[in-house]
């Protein structure tokens, strides 16, 4: 499995307040980004896997919604997570 509980805890510890803080928007965006990168790599090798493609599109939409929420609520947190993850808008 590509996403173990240890990897999740590491992502949330790095981008959230703590490893147990799974509800912060920054932690969720970081987790979605990790999963999106994994699915993108999978689709490069398996271009006819349409179920994975649909899952990827849904994840990108969820991440965009969270980023829009952050942008509306706290622009400083939004800019920090965009710079930290290397995302561009």
Protein Blocks (a to p, Z undefined) as FASTA:
>chain_A
ZZdfklmmmmmmmmmmblklmmbmklmmmmmmmmmmmmmmmmmmmmmlmklmmmmmmmmm
mmmmmmmmmmmmommlmmmmmmmnopaZZ
